[in-house]
Amino acid sequence: DLATFGVLAAIVGSWFRVLFMGVGYTLVPRLRAAAGVPERRRLIAHEAKLVGAIVVIGSIVIWFATPPVERLFLDGKYHLTGALVLAAILSGVAKIANAFTKSAVAALATPSELALVNVLGWVAVALAIPLAVIGARWGLVGVIYGVGMGWLLRALSALFLTFRHLRVPAPVPVTSP
């Protein structure tokens, strides 16, 4: 299974890894420079659409390209089942969601919120380990889903803190003299 995972990571995971690394490079500086909440929202919506489209298109390409690549390069030594490829794709999507939300929170959060995101990241790791162990009864697919859940939990915690910085301030009520 370890060798199969290595092949899976090379074929499916490498594309997600490249996107994972690139997501924050453009978003963080532009969010930090944004003039206000409406501009932040616009930037995040634009980036989410762009990254989302790339992830969807890339996932479809990976889904259909993996079997021919497997036949061409692996010569029957390893078999990447549909369930395994789907688990890797969904785990990759969770990693991209984490990169996106982590970049947004890194650009917008206060130092104390960043510390909280760091702690919640370790909590997600601590939860991913037993989830992967539980998933192991279904083989490598279950382990990948367990780890993917950890990535998703980490993304959700950063998203929760990001929302705070995307709310439009309430108007100040006018008081009568």
C-alpha positions in Angstrom: 0.0 0.0 0.0 2.9 2.4 0.7 4.2 1.9 -2.8 0.7 2.3 -4.3 0.3 5.5 -2.3 3.6 6.8 -3.7 2.4 6.2 -7.2 -0.9 7.8 -6.4 0.8 10.8 -4.9 3.0 11.1 -8.0 0.1 10.9 -10.5 -2.8 12.5 -8.6 -1.4 14.3 -5.7 1.4 16.2 -7.4 -1.0 18.4 -9.3 -2.9 19.3 -6.1 0.5 20.0 -4.4 1.5 22.5 -7.0 -1.9 24.3 -6.7 -1.7 24.1 -2.9 1.6 25.9 -2.9 0.5 28.6 -5.4 -2.9 29.6 -4.0 -1.5 31.9 -1.3 1.1 33.7 -3.3 -1.2 36.1 -5.0 -4.1 36.2 -2.5 -2.2 37.3 0.6 -0.6 40.5 -0.6 -3.7 41.6 -2.5 -5.9 41.0 0.6 -3.5 42.9 2.8 -3.6 45.9 0.4 -7.4 45.8 0.1 -9.0 49.1 1.1 -12.0 47.7 2.9 -14.4 44.8 3.3 -16.1 45.1 -0.1 -12.8 44.9 -1.9 -11.8 42.0 0.3 -15.0 40.2 -0.6 -14.5 40.9 -4.3 -10.9 39.6 -4.2 -11.9 36.4 -2.3 -14.9 35.8 -4.6 -12.8 36.3 -7.7 -10.0 34.0 -6.4 -12.5 31.4 -5.2 -14.1 31.3 -8.7 -10.7 31.0 -10.4 -9.3 28.4 -8.0 -12.6 26.5 -8.0 -12.6 26.3 -11.8 -9.0 25.1 -11.9 -9.7 22.5 -9.3 -12.9 21.2 -11.0 -11.2 21.1 -14.5 -8.0 19.6 -13.1 -10.0 16.9 -11.1 -11.9 15.9 -14.2 -8.7 15.7 -16.2 -7.0 13.6 -13.4 -10.0 11.3 -13.2 -9.9 10.5 -16.9 -6.1 10.7 -17.4 -5.1 8.4 -14.5 -6.1 5.1 -16.2 -4.2 5.7 -19.4 -1.2 7.0 -17.5 -1.4 3.9 -15.3 -1.5 1.6 -18.3 1.3 3.5 -20.1 3.8 3.9 -17.3 3.1 1.3 -14.6 2.8 -1.7 -16.9 0.4 -3.5 -14.5 2.7 -3.2 -11.4 0.2 -1.0 -9.5 -3.5 -0.6 -9.9 -5.1 2.7 -8.9 -8.8 1.9 -8.4 -11.5 4.5 -9.0 -12.2 4.6 -5.3 -8.5 5.4 -4.6 -8.3 8.1 -7.3 -11.6 9.6 -6.0 -10.2 9.6 -2.4 -7.0 11.3 -3.6 -9.0 13.9 -5.5 -11.3 14.7 -2.6 -8.3 14.9 -0.2 -6.6 17.2 -2.7 -9.7 19.5 -2.9 -9.6 19.6 1.0 -5.9 20.6 0.8 -6.7 23.4 -1.7 -9.6 24.6 0.5 -7.1 24.7 3.4 -4.5 26.6 1.4 -7.2 29.1 0.3 -8.6 29.7 3.8 -5.2 29.7 5.4 -4.0 32.4 3.0 -7.1 34.5 3.7 -6.7 34.3 7.4 -3.0 34.9 7.2 -3.7 38.2 5.4 -6.6 39.4 7.6 -6.3 37.9 11.1 -4.9 39.5 14.2 -1.8 37.9 15.8 -4.0 36.3 18.5 -6.3 34.8 15.8 -3.3 33.5 13.9 -2.2 31.8 17.1 -5.7 30.3 17.4 -5.5 29.1 13.8 -2.2 27.4 14.6 -3.6 25.7 17.6 -6.7 24.6 15.6 -4.3 23.3 12.9 -2.7 21.0 15.5 -6.2 19.9 16.7 -7.0 19.0 13.1 -3.8 16.9 13.0 -4.7 15.3 16.3 -8.1 14.4 14.9 -6.8 13.3 11.5 -4.7 10.6 13.1 -7.5 8.6 14.7 -9.7 9.3 11.7 -7.0 7.7 9.5 -6.6 4.8 11.9 -10.4 4.2 11.9 -10.4 4.5 8.1 -7.6 2.0 7.8 -10.1 -0.8 8.2 -11.1 0.1 4.6 -7.6 0.1 3.4 -5.6 2.9 1.8 -8.8 4.6 0.6 -10.0 4.9 4.2 -6.6 6.3 5.4 -6.7 8.9 2.7 -10.3 9.9 3.6 -9.3 10.2 7.3 -6.3 12.4 6.5 -8.5 14.4 4.1 -11.0 15.0 6.9 -8.1 16.6 8.9 -7.4 18.9 6.0 -11.0 19.8 5.8 -11.3 20.5 9.5 -8.3 22.8 9.3 -9.8 24.6 6.4 -13.1 25.1 8.2 -11.4 26.6 11.3 -9.5 29.1 9.2 -12.7 29.9 7.2 -14.6 30.6 10.5 -12.0 33.2 11.5 -11.8 34.7 8.1 -15.6 35.4 8.1 -15.1 37.8 10.9 -13.0 40.0 8.7 -15.4 39.9 5.8 -18.5 41.4 7.6 -19.5 44.8 6.7 -19.5 47.0 9.9 -23.0 47.8 11.2 -24.0 51.4 10.6 -23.7 53.7 13.6 -27.1 54.6 14.8 -28.0 58.3 14.6 -29.0 59.7 18.0 -31.2 62.6 18.4 -29.9 65.6 20.5 
